[in-house]
């Protein structure tokens, strides 16, 4: 019987992949050619405005409450306060 796949291919019983906490998105931003940190007044592209990026538990992420019609999104280690309808950035917190 030959072993294909090399070391590290077999996981111990009960092993689960890294769990991402609710309200947090784990994105490999260094491999995503479309990501760049956005500044106040810039529009976040549609792909980053989906529900998977919205921070529901902003308190748990130590973020200030979003004003009406705004929400926090999270991309990698960066947070952006954006208009829900417009995607316009009101505030950026980078590298958190």
N, C-alpha and C positions, 0 to 999 in steps of 0.2 A: 504494500500500500504506500503510495507516494504522498508526501505532504506538499500541497500547493498553497501559496498565499503568504508564506514566510511568517516570522514571529509577530505576535501581537494580533493575529487574525482571529484567534479564539478568545472569547470572553468568558469569565467565570460565570457559573450559574447565578442568576439573580442580578447580573450586571445590567444597569440601565444607563443610557446615554445621559450626558449632562442635561439636567432639567433647567429650564428657563423660568424664573418666577413670573407669575401673572402680571401683566402690565409692562413687561420688559421684553424687548425684542433683541435677539442676539443675531447680529448681522456681521459678516466678515467685510467690513467697509474697505479694507485695503485691497480686496479683490473685486469690488464693485466699481466699474469704471464710471458709473453715473453719479456716485455719491461725492459730495463735497460739502463742507460745512457752509450753511447759509447764514447770512447776516440780516440784521433788521431791515425790513423793507423788501427783501427778496422773496420770490415765490418758490415754495417747495414743490418739486415736480410731482405729478399725480401718483406715480408708483410708491412714493414715500408718504402718501396721505391716507393710505388704507388703514382699516381698523387694526391690523396687526402691529402698527407702529404707535397707536394711541396709548398714552400712559393713563390708565384708569386710576391707579393708586398713586396720585401725585404726592400725597403726604408720605407714603412709604418710600418715595424716592427723594424726599426732603426738598420738594419743589414748592414754590408759592402757589396759592390757588389761582387757577386760570380765570381771567375775567369772562364775563358773559360773551358767548359766541367764539371763544377761543378754547383750545385744548393743547396739552403737551404731547409731543411725539418724541420718540426715542429711536435714534439710529446709532448703533454701536455704543460708544461712551458719550455721545452727544445728545443734548435735549434741546428742543425748539418749541417755543410757544407760538402757535400758528392760528390764524383765523380758520374756523371750521369750514366756512363756505369758500374762502378765497385762497387759503394756503399761504398767505403773506405772513412772514416772520415778524413777531413783535419783540421776541427776546431769544437769545441763544446762550446756552451753557455748554461749553465744550470741554471734553476730556474728563468727565466726572466718573 
